[in-house]
């Protein structure tokens, strides 16, 4: 795993939560990208890295797909509420 070269940005508040949720289930970025692709979201490694580093804006349809793939609530990705869906 590479260490982040640059400090976190300020383009989204979702990136840190995506990283946290992905790591909780030991999901590599490539697996997350593949699952997003199945959902119809085209995102490359660079884009995901920028998203997680908060240097890229997150589109609403990406936010919904990320919540589904990571099995978390959209509200949680936005910094609110509980981690698991339905709680």
PDB file of N, CA, C and O in Angstrom:
ATOM      1  N   UNK A   1       0.843  -1.177   0.000  1.00  0.00           N
ATOM      2  CA  UNK A   1       0.000   0.000   0.000  1.00  0.00           C
ATOM      3  C   UNK A   1       0.886   1.236   0.000  1.00  0.00           C
ATOM      4  O   UNK A   1       1.802   1.355   0.814  1.00  0.00           O
ATOM      5  N   UNK A   2       0.612   2.146  -0.908  1.00  0.00           N
ATOM      6  CA  UNK A   2       1.366   3.396  -0.974  1.00  0.00           C
ATOM      7  C   UNK A   2       0.816   4.394   0.025  1.00  0.00           C
ATOM      8  O   UNK A   2      -0.386   4.436   0.288  1.00  0.00           O
ATOM      9  N   UNK A   3       1.694   5.182   0.565  1.00  0.00           N
ATOM     10  CA  UNK A   3       1.280   6.251   1.451  1.00  0.00           C
ATOM     11  C   UNK A   3       0.892   7.470   0.626  1.00  0.00           C
ATOM     12  O   UNK A   3       1.440   7.701  -0.452  1.00  0.00           O
ATOM     13  N   UNK A   4      -0.043   8.235   1.133  1.00  0.00           N
ATOM     14  CA  UNK A   4      -0.494   9.438   0.457  1.00  0.00           C
ATOM     15  C   UNK A   4       0.643  10.450   0.405  1.00  0.00           C
ATOM     16  O   UNK A   4       1.274  10.742   1.420  1.00  0.00           O
ATOM     17  N   UNK A   5       0.899  10.985  -0.794  1.00  0.00           N
ATOM     18  CA  UNK A   5       1.976  11.950  -0.975  1.00  0.00           C
ATOM     19  C   UNK A   5       1.549  13.366  -0.604  1.00  0.00           C
ATOM     20  O   UNK A   5       2.367  14.173  -0.162  1.00  0.00           O
ATOM     21  N   UNK A   6       0.272  13.659  -0.784  1.00  0.00           N
ATOM     22  CA  UNK A   6      -0.227  15.014  -0.576  1.00  0.00           C
ATOM     23  C   UNK A   6      -1.250  15.035   0.547  1.00  0.00           C
ATOM     24  O   UNK A   6      -1.888  14.018   0.817  1.00  0.00           O
ATOM     25  N   UNK A   7      -1.416  16.165   1.199  1.00  0.00           N
ATOM     26  CA  UNK A   7      -2.446  16.254   2.242  1.00  0.00           C
ATOM     27  C   UNK A   7      -3.835  16.139   1.630  1.00  0.00           C
ATOM     28  O   UNK A   7      -4.016  16.339   0.429  1.00  0.00           O
ATOM     29  N   UNK A   8      -4.808  15.816   2.464  1.00  0.00           N
ATOM     30  CA  UNK A   8      -6.183  15.728   1.994  1.00  0.00           C
ATOM     31  C   UNK A   8      -6.626  17.070   1.443  1.00  0.00           C
ATOM     32  O   UNK A   8      -6.210  18.126   1.919  1.00  0.00           O
ATOM     33  N   UNK A   9      -7.481  17.008   0.426  1.00  0.00           N
ATOM     34  CA  UNK A   9      -8.008  18.224  -0.181  1.00  0.00           C
ATOM     35  C   UNK A   9      -9.290  18.672   0.488  1.00  0.00           C
ATOM     36  O   UNK A   9      -9.588  18.281   1.617  1.00  0.00           O
ATOM     37  N   UNK A  10     -10.042  19.494  -0.218  1.00  0.00           N
ATOM     38  CA  UNK A  10     -11.296  20.017   0.330  1.00  0.00           C
ATOM     39  C   UNK A  10     -12.428  19.985  -0.690  1.00  0.00           C
ATOM     40  O   UNK A  10     -13.358  20.787  -0.604  1.00  0.00           O
ATOM     41  N   UNK A  11     -12.364  19.073  -1.651  1.00  0.00           N
ATOM     42  CA  UNK A  11     -13.367  19.006  -2.702  1.00  0.00           C
ATOM     43  C   UNK A  11     -14.555  18.120  -2.365  1.00  0.00           C
ATOM     44  O   UNK A  11     -15.567  18.153  -3.065  1.00  0.00           O
ATOM     45  N   UNK A  12     -14.449  17.328  -1.302  1.00  0.00           N
ATOM     46  CA  UNK A  12     -15.577  16.516  -0.857  1.00  0.00           C
ATOM     47  C   UNK A  12     -15.377  16.149   0.601  1.00  0.00           C
ATOM     48  O   UNK A  12     -14.277  16.272   1.141  1.00  0.00           O
ATOM     49  N   UNK A  13     -16.454  15.694   1.236  1.00  0.00           N
ATOM     50  CA  UNK A  13     -16.349  15.195   2.607  1.00  0.00           C
ATOM     51  C   UNK A  13     -16.549  13.685   2.642  1.00  0.00           C
ATOM     52  O   UNK A  13     -16.560  13.071   3.709  1.00  0.00           O
ATOM     53  N   UNK A  14     -16.703  13.104   1.477  1.00  0.00           N
ATOM     54  CA  UNK A  14     -17.006  11.687   1.337  1.00  0.00           C
ATOM     55  C   UNK A  14     -15.743  10.827   1.295  1.00  0.00           C
ATOM     56  O   UNK A  14     -15.753   9.686   1.757  1.00  0.00           O
ATOM     57  N   UNK A  15     -14.678  11.359   0.753  1.00  0.00           N
ATOM     58  CA  UNK A  15     -13.479  10.572   0.482  1.00  0.00           C
ATOM     59  C   UNK A  15     -12.930   9.813   1.670  1.00  0.00           C
ATOM     60  O   UNK A  15     -12.609   8.630   1.555  1.00  0.00           O
ATOM     61  N   UNK A  16     -12.818  10.468   2.800  1.00  0.00           N
ATOM     62  CA  UNK A  16     -12.277   9.804   3.990  1.00  0.00           C
ATOM     63  C   UNK A  16     -13.193   8.679   4.444  1.00  0.00           C
ATOM     64  O   UNK A  16     -12.722   7.643   4.914  1.00  0.00           O
ATOM     65  N   UNK A  17     -14.495   8.875   4.306  1.00  0.00           N
ATOM     66  CA  UNK A  17     -15.448   7.831   4.703  1.00  0.00           C
ATOM     67  C   UNK A  17     -15.389   6.646   3.737  1.00  0.00           C
ATOM     68  O   UNK A  17     -15.520   5.498   4.161  1.00  0.00           O
ATOM     69  N   UNK A  18     -15.194   6.911   2.453  1.00  0.00           N
ATOM     70  CA  UNK A  18     -15.057   5.824   1.473  1.00  0.00           C
ATOM     71  C   UNK A  18     -13.843   4.981   1.840  1.00  0.00           C
ATOM     72  O   UNK A  18     -13.914   3.752   1.857  1.00  0.00           O
ATOM     73  N   UNK A  19     -12.742   5.638   2.131  1.00  0.00           N
ATOM     74  CA  UNK A  19     -11.524   4.917   2.528  1.00  0.00           C
ATOM     75  C   UNK A  19     -11.777   4.091   3.783  1.00  0.00           C
ATOM     76  O   UNK A  19     -11.391   2.924   3.852  1.00  0.00           O
ATOM     77  N   UNK A  20     -12.419   4.690   4.767  1.00  0.00           N
ATOM     78  CA  UNK A  20     -12.699   3.992   6.024  1.00  0.00           C
ATOM     79  C   UNK A  20     -13.574   2.760   5.797  1.00  0.00           C
ATOM     80  O   UNK A  20     -13.266   1.679   6.301  1.00  0.00           O
ATOM     81  N   UNK A  21     -14.652   2.916   5.050  1.00  0.00           N
ATOM     82  CA  UNK A  21     -15.570   1.794   4.799  1.00  0.00           C
ATOM     83  C   UNK A  21     -14.887   0.698   3.986  1.00  0.00           C
ATOM     84  O   UNK A  21     -15.077  -0.487   4.257  1.00  0.00           O
ATOM     85  N   UNK A  22     -14.109   1.085   3.010  1.00  0.00           N
ATOM     86  CA  UNK A  22     -13.403   0.124   2.166  1.00  0.00           C
ATOM     87  C   UNK A  22     -12.400  -0.673   2.997  1.00  0.00           C
ATOM     88  O   UNK A  22     -12.278  -1.886   2.825  1.00  0.00           O
ATOM     89  N   UNK A  23     -11.697  -0.013   3.877  1.00  0.00           N
ATOM     90  CA  UNK A  23     -10.697  -0.693   4.711  1.00  0.00           C
ATOM     91  C   UNK A  23     -11.340  -1.563   5.780  1.00  0.00           C
ATOM     92  O   UNK A  23     -10.771  -2.582   6.171  1.00  0.00           O
ATOM     93  N   UNK A  24     -12.515  -1.179   6.257  1.00  0.00           N
ATOM     94  CA  UNK A  24     -13.212  -2.003   7.270  1.00  0.00           C
ATOM     95  C   UNK A  24     -13.492  -3.402   6.763  1.00  0.00           C
ATOM     96  O   UNK A  24     -13.477  -4.364   7.531  1.00  0.00           O
ATOM     97  N   UNK A  25     -13.748  -3.515   5.464  1.00  0.00           N
ATOM     98  CA  UNK A  25     -14.049  -4.824   4.890  1.00  0.00           C
ATOM     99  C   UNK A  25     -12.874  -5.369   4.072  1.00  0.00           C
ATOM    100  O   UNK A  25     -13.030  -6.305   3.288  1.00  0.00           O
ATOM    101  N   UNK A  26     -11.701  -4.767   4.267  1.00  0.00           N
ATOM    102  CA  UNK A  26     -10.479  -5.201   3.568  1.00  0.00           C
ATOM    103  C   UNK A  26     -10.670  -5.283   2.058  1.00  0.00           C
ATOM    104  O   UNK A  26     -10.281  -6.266   1.429  1.00  0.00           O
ATOM    105  N   UNK A  27     -11.268  -4.252   1.483  1.00  0.00           N
ATOM    106  CA  UNK A  27     -11.530  -4.209   0.052  1.00  0.00           C
ATOM    107  C   UNK A  27     -10.478  -3.341  -0.649  1.00  0.00           C
ATOM    108  O   UNK A  27     -10.417  -2.134  -0.416  1.00  0.00           O
ATOM    109  N   UNK A  28      -9.659  -3.947  -1.500  1.00  0.00           N
ATOM    110  CA  UNK A  28      -8.691  -3.145  -2.249  1.00  0.00           C
ATOM    111  C   UNK A  28      -9.404  -2.177  -3.208  1.00  0.00           C
ATOM    112  O   UNK A  28     -10.555  -2.399  -3.584  1.00  0.00           O
ATOM    113  N   UNK A  29      -8.719  -1.127  -3.587  1.00  0.00           N
ATOM    114  CA  UNK A  29      -9.311  -0.157  -4.507  1.00  0.00           C
ATOM    115  C   UNK A  29      -9.749  -0.829  -5.805  1.00  0.00           C
ATOM    116  O   UNK A  29     -10.806  -0.494  -6.339  1.00  0.00           O
ATOM    117  N   UNK A  30      -8.958  -1.770  -6.324  1.00  0.00           N
ATOM    118  CA  UNK A  30      -9.308  -2.414  -7.601  1.00  0.00           C
ATOM    119  C   UNK A  30     -10.633  -3.170  -7.501  1.00  0.00           C
ATOM    120  O   UNK A  30     -11.392  -3.218  -8.468  1.00  0.00           O
ATOM    121  N   UNK A  31     -10.912  -3.757  -6.344  1.00  0.00           N
ATOM    122  CA  UNK A  31     -12.181  -4.472  -6.147  1.00  0.00           C
ATOM    123  C   UNK A  31     -13.335  -3.476  -6.095  1.00  0.00           C
ATOM    124  O   UNK A  31     -14.385  -3.702  -6.697  1.00  0.00           O
ATOM    125  N   UNK A  32     -13.138  -2.373  -5.373  1.00  0.00           N
ATOM    126  CA  UNK A  32     -14.166  -1.334  -5.337  1.00  0.00           C
ATOM    127  C   UNK A  32     -14.439  -0.814  -6.741  1.00  0.00           C
ATOM    128  O   UNK A  32     -15.598  -0.629  -7.113  1.00  0.00           O
ATOM    129  N   UNK A  33     -13.399  -0.579  -7.520  1.00  0.00           N
ATOM    130  CA  UNK A  33     -13.573  -0.100  -8.895  1.00  0.00           C
ATOM    131  C   UNK A  33     -14.359  -1.099  -9.737  1.00  0.00           C
ATOM    132  O   UNK A  33     -15.222  -0.705 -10.521  1.00  0.00           O
ATOM    133  N   UNK A  34     -14.067  -2.386  -9.583  1.00  0.00           N
ATOM    134  CA  UNK A  34     -14.781  -3.417 -10.344  1.00  0.00           C
ATOM    135  C   UNK A  34     -16.257  -3.450  -9.964  1.00  0.00           C
ATOM    136  O   UNK A  34     -17.119  -3.584 -10.832  1.00  0.00           O
ATOM    137  N   UNK A  35     -16.553  -3.328  -8.663  1.00  0.00           N
ATOM    138  CA  UNK A  35     -17.943  -3.337  -8.209  1.00  0.00           C
ATOM    139  C   UNK A  35     -18.681  -2.081  -8.683  1.00  0.00           C
ATOM    140  O   UNK A  35     -19.870  -2.135  -8.997  1.00  0.00           O
ATOM    141  N   UNK A  36     -17.980  -0.969  -8.730  1.00  0.00           N
ATOM    142  CA  UNK A  36     -18.587   0.260  -9.240  1.00  0.00           C
ATOM    143  C   UNK A  36     -18.894   0.112 -10.729  1.00  0.00           C
ATOM    144  O   UNK A  36     -19.927   0.583 -11.205  1.00  0.00           O
ATOM    145  N   UNK A  37     -18.000  -0.537 -11.454  1.00  0.00           N
ATOM    146  CA  UNK A  37     -18.200  -0.744 -12.884  1.00  0.00           C
ATOM    147  C   UNK A  37     -19.439  -1.608 -13.133  1.00  0.00           C
ATOM    148  O   UNK A  37     -20.192  -1.350 -14.073  1.00  0.00           O
ATOM    149  N   UNK A  38     -19.654  -2.623 -12.305  1.00  0.00           N
ATOM    150  CA  UNK A  38     -20.849  -3.465 -12.418  1.00  0.00           C
ATOM    151  C   UNK A  38     -22.108  -2.613 -12.237  1.00  0.00           C
ATOM    152  O   UNK A  38     -23.143  -2.884 -12.846  1.00  0.00           O
ATOM    153  N   UNK A  39     -22.009  -1.581 -11.393  1.00  0.00           N
ATOM    154  CA  UNK A  39     -23.134  -0.661 -11.161  1.00  0.00           C
ATOM    155  C   UNK A  39     -23.271   0.375 -12.274  1.00  0.00           C
ATOM    156  O   UNK A  39     -24.186   1.198 -12.243  1.00  0.00           O
ATOM    157  N   UNK A  40     -22.361   0.342 -13.265  1.00  0.00           N
ATOM    158  CA  UNK A  40     -22.433   1.278 -14.376  1.00  0.00           C
ATOM    159  C   UNK A  40     -21.649   2.560 -14.161  1.00  0.00           C
ATOM    160  O   UNK A  40     -21.805   3.518 -14.919  1.00  0.00           O
ATOM    161  N   UNK A  41     -20.808   2.588 -13.135  1.00  0.00           N
ATOM    162  CA  UNK A  41     -20.005   3.776 -12.830  1.00  0.00           C
ATOM    163  C   UNK A  41     -18.585   3.550 -13.328  1.00  0.00           C
ATOM    164  O   UNK A  41     -17.875   2.677 -12.830  1.00  0.00           O
ATOM    165  N   UNK A  42     -18.180   4.335 -14.304  1.00  0.00           N
ATOM    166  CA  UNK A  42     -16.821   4.248 -14.843  1.00  0.00           C
ATOM    167  C   UNK A  42     -15.923   5.172 -14.038  1.00  0.00           C
ATOM    168  O   UNK A  42     -16.040   6.395 -14.113  1.00  0.00           O
ATOM    169  N   UNK A  43     -15.030   4.576 -13.272  1.00  0.00           N
ATOM    170  CA  UNK A  43     -14.110   5.321 -12.433  1.00  0.00           C
ATOM    171  C   UNK A  43     -12.768   4.614 -12.520  1.00  0.00           C
ATOM    172  O   UNK A  43     -12.697   3.396 -12.352  1.00  0.00           O
ATOM    173  N   UNK A  44     -11.709   5.359 -12.780  1.00  0.00           N
ATOM    174  CA  UNK A  44     -10.397   4.721 -12.869  1.00  0.00           C
ATOM    175  C   UNK A  44      -9.655   4.861 -11.542  1.00  0.00           C
ATOM    176  O   UNK A  44     -10.121   5.528 -10.619  1.00  0.00           O
ATOM    177  N   UNK A  45      -8.492   4.220 -11.470  1.00  0.00           N
ATOM    178  CA  UNK A  45      -7.707   4.222 -10.235  1.00  0.00           C
ATOM    179  C   UNK A  45      -7.347   5.632  -9.806  1.00  0.00           C
ATOM    180  O   UNK A  45      -7.430   5.968  -8.625  1.00  0.00           O
ATOM    181  N   UNK A  46      -6.951   6.450 -10.754  1.00  0.00           N
ATOM    182  CA  UNK A  46      -6.589   7.828 -10.445  1.00  0.00           C
ATOM    183  C   UNK A  46      -7.787   8.598  -9.888  1.00  0.00           C
ATOM    184  O   UNK A  46      -7.660   9.348  -8.920  1.00  0.00           O
ATOM    185  N   UNK A  47      -8.949   8.405 -10.511  1.00  0.00           N
ATOM    186  CA  UNK A  47     -10.158   9.084 -10.052  1.00  0.00           C
ATOM    187  C   UNK A  47     -10.545   8.684  -8.641  1.00  0.00           C
ATOM    188  O   UNK A  47     -10.921   9.530  -7.830  1.00  0.00           O
ATOM    189  N   UNK A  48     -10.450   7.374  -8.346  1.00  0.00           N
ATOM    190  CA  UNK A  48     -10.778   6.904  -7.001  1.00  0.00           C
ATOM    191  C   UNK A  48      -9.775   7.438  -5.983  1.00  0.00           C
ATOM    192  O   UNK A  48     -10.151   7.839  -4.881  1.00  0.00           O
ATOM    193  N   UNK A  49      -8.511   7.439  -6.355  1.00  0.00           N
ATOM    194  CA  UNK A  49      -7.490   7.967  -5.463  1.00  0.00           C
ATOM    195  C   UNK A  49      -7.738   9.447  -5.162  1.00  0.00           C
ATOM    196  O   UNK A  49      -7.610   9.882  -4.018  1.00  0.00           O
ATOM    197  N   UNK A  50      -8.086  10.202  -6.176  1.00  0.00           N
ATOM    198  CA  UNK A  50      -8.397  11.623  -5.984  1.00  0.00           C
ATOM    199  C   UNK A  50      -9.661  11.806  -5.162  1.00  0.00           C
ATOM    200  O   UNK A  50      -9.746  12.724  -4.346  1.00  0.00           O
ATOM    201  N   UNK A  51     -10.649  10.935  -5.370  1.00  0.00           N
ATOM    202  CA  UNK A  51     -11.884  11.002  -4.597  1.00  0.00           C
ATOM    203  C   UNK A  51     -11.581  10.738  -3.124  1.00  0.00           C
ATOM    204  O   UNK A  51     -12.007  11.495  -2.251  1.00  0.00           O
ATOM    205  N   UNK A  52     -10.841   9.657  -2.853  1.00  0.00           N
ATOM    206  CA  UNK A  52     -10.502   9.319  -1.472  1.00  0.00           C
ATOM    207  C   UNK A  52      -9.604  10.383  -0.842  1.00  0.00           C
ATOM    208  O   UNK A  52      -9.667  10.611   0.366  1.00  0.00           O
ATOM    209  N   UNK A  53      -8.784  11.023  -1.639  1.00  0.00           N
ATOM    210  CA  UNK A  53      -7.910  12.076  -1.135  1.00  0.00           C
ATOM    211  C   UNK A  53      -8.582  13.428  -1.055  1.00  0.00           C
ATOM    212  O   UNK A  53      -7.953  14.421  -0.688  1.00  0.00           O
ATOM    213  N   UNK A  54      -9.857  13.470  -1.397  1.00  0.00           N
ATOM    214  CA  UNK A  54     -10.686  14.670  -1.339  1.00  0.00           C
ATOM    215  C   UNK A  54     -10.182  15.764  -2.288  1.00  0.00           C
ATOM    216  O   UNK A  54     -10.292  16.956  -2.001  1.00  0.00           O
ATOM    217  N   UNK A  55      -9.633  15.333  -3.410  1.00  0.00           N
ATOM    218  CA  UNK A  55      -9.175  16.261  -4.438  1.00  0.00           C
ATOM    219  C   UNK A  55     -10.097  16.234  -5.662  1.00  0.00           C
ATOM    220  O   UNK A  55      -9.825  16.909  -6.655  1.00  0.00           O
ATOM    221  N   UNK A  56     -11.169  15.471  -5.599  1.00  0.00           N
ATOM    222  CA  UNK A  56     -12.104  15.319  -6.717  1.00  0.00           C
ATOM    223  C   UNK A  56     -13.513  15.406  -6.172  1.00  0.00           C
ATOM    224  O   UNK A  56     -13.821  14.865  -5.110  1.00  0.00           O
ATOM    225  N   UNK A  57     -14.362  16.095  -6.912  1.00  0.00           N
ATOM    226  CA  UNK A  57     -15.772  16.161  -6.541  1.00  0.00           C
ATOM    227  C   UNK A  57     -16.429  14.801  -6.751  1.00  0.00           C
ATOM    228  O   UNK A  57     -15.987  14.014  -7.589  1.00  0.00           O
ATOM    229  N   UNK A  58     -17.483  14.530  -5.990  1.00  0.00           N
ATOM    230  CA  UNK A  58     -18.239  13.281  -6.103  1.00  0.00           C
ATOM    231  C   UNK A  58     -19.604  13.608  -6.695  1.00  0.00           C
ATOM    232  O   UNK A  58     -20.327  14.463  -6.184  1.00  0.00           O
ATOM    233  N   UNK A  59     -19.942  12.925  -7.763  1.00  0.00           N
ATOM    234  CA  UNK A  59     -21.248  13.104  -8.393  1.00  0.00           C
ATOM    235  C   UNK A  59     -22.305  12.367  -7.574  1.00  0.00           C
ATOM    236  O   UNK A  59     -21.997  11.397  -6.880  1.00  0.00           O
ATOM    237  N   UNK A  60     -23.543  12.829  -7.658  1.00  0.00           N
ATOM    238  CA  UNK A  60     -24.608  12.207  -6.867  1.00  0.00           C
ATOM    239  C   UNK A  60     -24.808  10.738  -7.208  1.00  0.00           C
ATOM    240  O   UNK A  60     -25.043   9.931  -6.309  1.00  0.00           O
ATOM    241  N   UNK A  61     -24.722  10.375  -8.471  1.00  0.00           N
ATOM    242  CA  UNK A  61     -24.906   8.973  -8.848  1.00  0.00           C
ATOM    243  C   UNK A  61     -23.731   8.114  -8.366  1.00  0.00           C
ATOM    244  O   UNK A  61     -23.909   6.928  -8.089  1.00  0.00           O
ATOM    245  N   UNK A  62     -22.539   8.697  -8.265  1.00  0.00           N
ATOM    246  CA  UNK A  62     -21.389   7.979  -7.709  1.00  0.00           C
ATOM    247  C   UNK A  62     -21.582   7.760  -6.215  1.00  0.00           C
ATOM    248  O   UNK A  62     -21.259   6.695  -5.689  1.00  0.00           O
ATOM    249  N   UNK A  63     -22.107   8.767  -5.540  1.00  0.00           N
ATOM    250  CA  UNK A  63     -22.363   8.676  -4.104  1.00  0.00           C
ATOM    251  C   UNK A  63     -23.327   7.535  -3.799  1.00  0.00           C
ATOM    252  O   UNK A  63     -23.093   6.746  -2.884  1.00  0.00           O
ATOM    253  N   UNK A  64     -24.406   7.450  -4.564  1.00  0.00           N
ATOM    254  CA  UNK A  64     -25.390   6.384  -4.366  1.00  0.00           C
ATOM    255  C   UNK A  64     -24.762   5.010  -4.610  1.00  0.00           C
ATOM    256  O   UNK A  64     -24.993   4.078  -3.840  1.00  0.00           O
ATOM    257  N   UNK A  65     -23.975   4.880  -5.670  1.00  0.00           N
ATOM    258  CA  UNK A  65     -23.334   3.602  -5.979  1.00  0.00           C
ATOM    259  C   UNK A  65     -22.304   3.228  -4.918  1.00  0.00           C
ATOM    260  O   UNK A  65     -22.211   2.064  -4.530  1.00  0.00           O
ATOM    261  N   UNK A  66     -21.538   4.197  -4.449  1.00  0.00           N
ATOM    262  CA  UNK A  66     -20.557   3.931  -3.393  1.00  0.00           C
ATOM    263  C   UNK A  66     -21.245   3.412  -2.133  1.00  0.00           C
ATOM    264  O   UNK A  66     -20.767   2.468  -1.505  1.00  0.00           O
ATOM    265  N   UNK A  67     -22.358   4.027  -1.769  1.00  0.00           N
ATOM    266  CA  UNK A  67     -23.102   3.574  -0.586  1.00  0.00           C
ATOM    267  C   UNK A  67     -23.577   2.133  -0.770  1.00  0.00           C
ATOM    268  O   UNK A  67     -23.479   1.328   0.155  1.00  0.00           O
ATOM    269  N   UNK A  68     -24.082   1.807  -1.942  1.00  0.00           N
ATOM    270  CA  UNK A  68     -24.544   0.445  -2.211  1.00  0.00           C
ATOM    271  C   UNK A  68     -23.392  -0.559  -2.162  1.00  0.00           C
ATOM    272  O   UNK A  68     -23.487  -1.595  -1.504  1.00  0.00           O
ATOM    273  N   UNK A  69     -22.318  -0.244  -2.859  1.00  0.00           N
ATOM    274  CA  UNK A  69     -21.175  -1.164  -2.946  1.00  0.00           C
ATOM    275  C   UNK A  69     -20.522  -1.369  -1.580  1.00  0.00           C
ATOM    276  O   UNK A  69     -20.120  -2.483  -1.245  1.00  0.00           O
ATOM    277  N   UNK A  70     -20.418  -0.313  -0.801  1.00  0.00           N
ATOM    278  CA  UNK A  70     -19.769  -0.397   0.504  1.00  0.00           C
ATOM    279  C   UNK A  70     -20.738  -0.781   1.615  1.00  0.00           C
ATOM    280  O   UNK A  70     -20.338  -0.945   2.767  1.00  0.00           O
ATOM    281  N   UNK A  71     -22.019  -0.924   1.262  1.00  0.00           N
ATOM    282  CA  UNK A  71     -23.083  -1.304   2.196  1.00  0.00           C
ATOM    283  C   UNK A  71     -23.152  -0.352   3.391  1.00  0.00           C
ATOM    284  O   UNK A  71     -23.188  -0.774   4.547  1.00  0.00           O
ATOM    285  N   UNK A  72     -23.171   0.928   3.079  1.00  0.00           N
ATOM    286  CA  UNK A  72     -23.324   1.972   4.089  1.00  0.00           C
ATOM    287  C   UNK A  72     -24.406   2.944   3.614  1.00  0.00           C
ATOM    288  O   UNK A  72     -24.822   2.913   2.456  1.00  0.00           O
ATOM    289  N   UNK A  73     -24.844   3.791   4.515  1.00  0.00           N
ATOM    290  CA  UNK A  73     -25.834   4.802   4.158  1.00  0.00           C
ATOM    291  C   UNK A  73     -25.151   5.988   3.485  1.00  0.00           C
ATOM    292  O   UNK A  73     -23.999   6.305   3.780  1.00  0.00           O
ATOM    293  N   UNK A  74     -25.871   6.632   2.586  1.00  0.00           N
ATOM    294  CA  UNK A  74     -25.386   7.861   1.976  1.00  0.00           C
ATOM    295  C   UNK A  74     -25.132   8.893   3.066  1.00  0.00           C
ATOM    296  O   UNK A  74     -24.128   9.605   3.028  1.00  0.00           O
ATOM    297  N   UNK A  75     -26.038   8.977   4.036  1.00  0.00           N
ATOM    298  CA  UNK A  75     -25.856   9.921   5.140  1.00  0.00           C
ATOM    299  C   UNK A  75     -24.544   9.678   5.878  1.00  0.00           C
ATOM    300  O   UNK A  75     -23.879  10.629   6.289  1.00  0.00           O
ATOM    301  N   UNK A  76     -24.170   8.421   6.048  1.00  0.00           N
ATOM    302  CA  UNK A  76     -22.915   8.128   6.728  1.00  0.00           C
ATOM    303  C   UNK A  76     -21.735   8.623   5.887  1.00  0.00           C
ATOM    304  O   UNK A  76     -20.787   9.200   6.418  1.00  0.00           O
ATOM    305  N   UNK A  77     -21.801   8.394   4.576  1.00  0.00           N
ATOM    306  CA  UNK A  77     -20.731   8.882   3.705  1.00  0.00           C
ATOM    307  C   UNK A  77     -20.618  10.403   3.782  1.00  0.00           C
ATOM    308  O   UNK A  77     -19.538  10.964   3.599  1.00  0.00           O
ATOM    309  N   UNK A  78     -21.728  11.051   4.050  1.00  0.00           N
ATOM    310  CA  UNK A  78     -21.739  12.506   4.161  1.00  0.00           C
ATOM    311  C   UNK A  78     -21.377  12.991   5.565  1.00  0.00           C
ATOM    312  O   UNK A  78     -21.423  14.189   5.844  1.00  0.00           O
ATOM    313  N   UNK A  79     -21.019  12.061   6.440  1.00  0.00           N
ATOM    314  CA  UNK A  79     -20.576  12.433   7.778  1.00  0.00           C
ATOM    315  C   UNK A  79     -21.664  12.431   8.828  1.00  0.00           C
ATOM    316  O   UNK A  79     -21.486  12.976   9.918  1.00  0.00           O
ATOM    317  N   UNK A  80     -22.797  11.816   8.503  1.00  0.00           N
ATOM    318  CA  UNK A  80     -23.919  11.774   9.448  1.00  0.00           C
ATOM    319  C   UNK A  80     -24.295  10.330   9.758  1.00  0.00           C
ATOM    320  O   UNK A  80     -23.981   9.418   8.993  1.00  0.00           O
ATOM    321  N   UNK A  81     -24.962  10.134  10.873  1.00  0.00           N
ATOM    322  CA  UNK A  81     -25.628   8.874  11.230  1.00  0.00           C
ATOM    323  C   UNK A  81     -24.720   7.664  11.370  1.00  0.00           C
ATOM    324  O   UNK A  81     -23.493   7.767  11.389  1.00  0.00           O
ATOM    325  N   UNK A  82     -25.377   6.506  11.467  1.00  0.00           N
ATOM    326  CA  UNK A  82     -24.724   5.238  11.732  1.00  0.00           C
ATOM    327  C   UNK A  82     -24.040   4.684  10.492  1.00  0.00           C
ATOM    328  O   UNK A  82     -24.317   5.087   9.362  1.00  0.00           O
ATOM    329  N   UNK A  83     -23.132   3.740  10.749  1.00  0.00           N
ATOM    330  CA  UNK A  83     -22.324   3.116   9.708  1.00  0.00           C
ATOM    331  C   UNK A  83     -23.128   2.154   8.828  1.00  0.00           C
ATOM    332  O   UNK A  83     -23.034   2.217   7.602  1.00  0.00           O
ATOM    333  N   UNK A  84     -23.899   1.285   9.427  1.00  0.00           N
ATOM    334  CA  UNK A  84     -24.579   0.217   8.705  1.00  0.00           C
ATOM    335  C   UNK A  84     -25.958   0.682   8.223  1.00  0.00           C
ATOM    336  O   UNK A  84     -26.666   1.406   8.922  1.00  0.00           O
ATOM    337  N   UNK A  85     -26.318   0.248   7.018  1.00  0.00           N
ATOM    338  CA  UNK A  85     -27.656   0.554   6.500  1.00  0.00           C
ATOM    339  C   UNK A  85     -28.711   0.002   7.446  1.00  0.00           C
ATOM    340  O   UNK A  85     -28.501  -1.035   8.075  1.00  0.00           O
ATOM    341  N   UNK A  86     -29.835   0.683   7.550  1.00  0.00           N
ATOM    342  CA  UNK A  86     -30.954   0.203   8.336  1.00  0.00           C
ATOM    343  C   UNK A  86     -30.840   0.487   9.818  1.00  0.00           C
ATOM    344  O   UNK A  86     -31.734   0.105  10.572  1.00  0.00           O
ATOM    345  N   UNK A  87     -29.801   1.128  10.263  1.00  0.00           N
ATOM    346  CA  UNK A  87     -29.654   1.431  11.699  1.00  0.00           C
ATOM    347  C   UNK A  87     -29.770   2.915  11.917  1.00  0.00           C
ATOM    348  O   UNK A  87     -29.675   3.381  13.052  1.00  0.00           O
TER     349      UNK A  87
END
